[in-house]
Amino acid sequence: MALISISAAGCLRKKVTCMRIIKAMSIFIFFFFVALLSGETAAEKRIGILMFSDQARYTEATRGFIDVLREKGFTEDRTTITTEEAGANKAKAAELVHELAAQHMDLIFTVGTHATLAVAQKIKDLPIVFTEVYDPVAAGIANDWESSGNNTTGVSTKLPMTKVLDSLKQFTPVKRLGVLYTPGEKNSEAQLRDLQDTQTGSGIKIIPAPIAKTEEIAQILPLITKSTDALYITGSNLVNSRIASIVDMTSRARTVTVTHLEDLVEQGVLLGVVPGSYLSGRLAGEMAVKILLGAQPSSIPIEHPKDYKVVINLKTAGSGGFQVPPGFVQTAGRTIE
């Protein structure tokens, strides 16, 4: 306090002393704020993670997210991470949201549209970073891609459907593409709309095939495979829960299946043009770091996938008798055998 009380007149009479005092004060203030900031960043952070299920793409995204946090200094000794998985059950997801809310997290990372919706609808006062959400605006999670307008931001799995169709046409001639989707599932409907938007430029007619109940799959598939050249599998949880029987029926009908979800190709879908889940998780992790250091979620634009690759299931190709064009395998980013 004595330093601060020195008058301007005193400083004028003793310029050297005054300059020394000012320099000393500057150094003191500098180190004071360094210590203050160090204390803030060293404070323990609590992060909650909610995955809707243990699907491969969800676990890969989570791994990427955690890897970035560790790399940026949010190590185990100063960051508590609580990971929950809802088992693809909406009621369980809602229950886990209550548990996470009670733990006073600094940030919540959500993986999957249903997990993100469950958290965003309940928690309004904590930052939420998401991934593995196809269209967060259509799903009602965010107001806009540039700024969510709320406490959310994240990474979408929405990729240009023209890239999916281009790869499909390289694999087989396609004029009519059936789309298995579930009415009422926002992501599933958004994928159908995006495909319909490509009809004029792609020369492919999109034929919607709505599935509202699992028993409808056996009724609709024989009809849709007769009237289409290929079948797009959307991210519908109902459809995906019966993927083995869908692959069996379409393979027997010699109908090519295509998707944007890598784990569905692993389960038997013939062809995929898929975003990298691990890298998307890392991108979400970068967003989380910015938020933990003081940024607001609404100030961080929602991102699209930074990369995508072609994946082909050669086991399905062989068992179904599909002819793989020469050179197609060499251009694929991954093959499943």
ABEGO torsion letter per residue (X at the ends): XAAAABBAAAAAABAAAAAAAAAAAAAAAAAAAAAAAAAAAABBBBBBBBBABABAAAAAAAAAAAAAAAAAGBBAAABBBBBBBAGGBAAAAAAAAAAAAAAGBABBBBBEAAAAAAAAAABAABBBBBBGBABAAAAGABABAABAGBABBEBBABBBAAAAAAAAAAABBBABBBBBBBBGBAAAAAAAAAAAAAAAAAGBBBBBBBBABAAAAAAAAAAAAAABABBBBBABAAAAAAAAAAAAAAAAAGBBBBBABAAAAAAGBABBBBBBAAAAAAAAAAAAAAAAAGBBAAABBBBBBABBBBBBBAAAAAAAGBBBBBGAAAABABBBX
